[in-house]
Amino acid sequence: MNDKLPLYKTFIKFAATLGTLNGLSISESKKVLLNNFEIHPNNEQILPLIEKLEIEQDEDIRFLFNECIRICDELGPSREYITLLVILEGITSIVSENGTLKQNEIANSVLQKFKDEITLINQKIPKPPLFNMLLETRSLIEWTSIYCIYPFIPKRIKGEGRPVLLIPPYLGDDYSTSFVRKYLTSLGFKTYKWEMGFNMVKSHYIPRLEEKLDDIYQAHGEKVSIVGWSGGGIFAKIMANRHPNQVEQIITIASPVWGVMEMKTPVYGILEFFRGKSLKDRNKRFLEELEPIPDVPVTCIYTKTDGLVPWKHCMEAESYRNNIRNIEVFGSHSGLGANASVLLITANALSANIQGQTIQEATNNIERVLYPFYWKNKKRRFSFKKKKI
């Protein structure tokens, strides 16, 4: 959070100034900000900034706008900026209801310009480096070693017959998710296959998926959790956006869940060969359904050494809502279906989200050593003790 604090300080002042310059009182602007940041993961640091905020009569809105964009550009592309856009939309909406026509036009113009600038920044996500692509050869070791590791993976979670639909990655079939399904089944979850052959990530699968989701929902009389790996996560998110009343939660594994129209990948040639046409001819309407954040718990599993998909595209905005989680694992993109960490995190996320817990709260045993956040916390504690000495 410390690296983003200057951004939030500047943005809060910018958003409040936008409101006050267009007919809102300072108290009304602060109320909108307080309501939006109340569910932010770092609200303890942000809310006091809003409460202490003071706006001078001669505040330069252009300077504050440019400062926000400059800081965002320096921080680099991030899905988290969607939270800022939502807050600006809230301010603009109130101006539209209470302000004059001119004030409405000014507020909407500033909002659109801010959106355009953020879009340009988020288009700068580079494709995975060549080194990461070479590391994809690890997947052979991951898929081979899982046969030896699997019997020793702890089985403490209780699935209690909860339905889970698993969707394979691009060019993968139900075999791709066999270890995840086997593990979840052993915990007591009721797992369901994709059953549509190889996943080519095309929109014509959606009607059949919707029918399958409805069948599972009707059979159990309860919402269905969906787990999607890579291209499978695209369908998981679309199903959650279309049918939040039937979806309990989604878990995506190295799935590009936003910005796919502009995504850069080192395997363009392979993708175009199998699609039979240029990636420029992607189904725009289909991919645009990925952009909204579904109103269900979302857990995104990603790896920074992904050699096929830029890992920043695989993270959802945690600042948008408190039931959105991004969890890093160590491994290759192609080997995540046989990664012990992925199996554990998937099971823990399914259970934790149903019980209203966080993943850390649901992970108190020896398997914590397979979670990157465990080692990051250990590193921070070690550094603190070292400084103390």
HELIX and SHEET records of a PDB file:
HELIX    1   1 LEU A    5  THR A   20  1                                  16    
HELIX    2   2 ILE A   26  PHE A   37  1                                  12    
HELIX    3   3 ASN A   43  GLU A   51  1                                   9    
HELIX    4   4 ILE A   61  LEU A   75  1                                  15    
HELIX    5   5 TYR A   81  ASN A   98  1                                  18    
HELIX    6   6 LEU A  101  ASN A  122  1                                  22    
HELIX    7   7 LEU A  130  LEU A  135  1                                   6    
HELIX    8   8 ARG A  138  ILE A  149  1                                  12    
HELIX    9   9 TYR A  150  PHE A  152  5                                   3    
HELIX   10  10 ASP A  174  THR A  177  5                                   4    
HELIX   11  11 SER A  178  SER A  186  1                                   9    
HELIX   12  12 SER A  203  TYR A  205  5                                   3    
HELIX   13  13 ILE A  206  HIS A  220  1                                  15    
HELIX   14  14 GLY A  231  ARG A  242  1                                  12    
HELIX   15  15 VAL A  260  GLU A  262  5                                   3    
HELIX   16  16 TYR A  268  ARG A  275  1                                   8    
HELIX   17  17 LEU A  279  ASP A  281  5                                   3    
HELIX   18  18 LYS A  284  GLU A  288  1                                   5    
HELIX   19  19 TRP A  311  CYS A  314  5                                   4    
HELIX   20  20 LEU A  336  ALA A  338  5                                   3    
HELIX   21  21 ALA A  340  GLN A  355  1                                  16    
HELIX   22  22 ILE A  366  LEU A  370  5                                   5    
HELIX   23  23 PRO A  372  LYS A  388  1                                  17    
SHEET    1   A 6 LYS A 190  TYR A 192  0                                        
SHEET    2   A 6 PRO A 163  ILE A 167  1                                        
SHEET    3   A 6 VAL A 224  TRP A 229  1                                        
SHEET    4   A 6 VAL A 247  ILE A 253  1                                        
SHEET    5   A 6 VAL A 298  TYR A 302  1                                        
SHEET    6   A 6 ILE A 324  GLU A 328  1                                        
END                                                                             
